[in-house]
Amino acid sequence: MAKVEAMKVKRNEGQRRPIPPCEDFKALNIVEKPVPAVKKKPKDREAVAKKKTLALIKAWEGNEKSKAENKARKKICAIEAWENTNKATLEAGLKKFKEEQKKKEAEYVEKMKNEAAQVHKEAKEKKAIIEAKREEDLLKAEDMAAKYRANGTVP
């Protein structure tokens, strides 16, 4: 247990690197240094074994960090894709809604213009009827006045 604690590598706590963009996935790298086949003293063998163990631990740590970063990047990319898809759907819906509103507005404007034209037409017809009635009444009054003049009577 004491060896394991002694072999632990100090971590840079509080320092986190930002997750790289979706395109920059890191490959997992496994590093294993070959041990030279030279006869050494037992203490040297222990030191070499310790260095080898520390190197393997460091490689394992790097590998695990790469795995964690790749996993996080993959999930973030999936979330970004989901977000972009939903945004596009919402924007398409908004665009469709605006087009429908413009179409309804144009139809309503056309309807109101037609109603205004119909009102103008009816008003013109009513004015023509009134004008015809006025002319008829004027002719009738002139005829009656001529009749009263011819008879010499007062109306």
ZIKA-V93187 format. One record per run of one state. SS is the DSSP state (a for helix, b for strand, c for the rest). FROM is the first residue (numbers start at 1). TO is the last residue. If there is no record, write none. Layout:
{{SS/FROM/TO} {SS/FROM/TO}}
This chain:
{{c/1/1} {a/2/7} {c/8/41} {a/42/151} {c/152/155}}
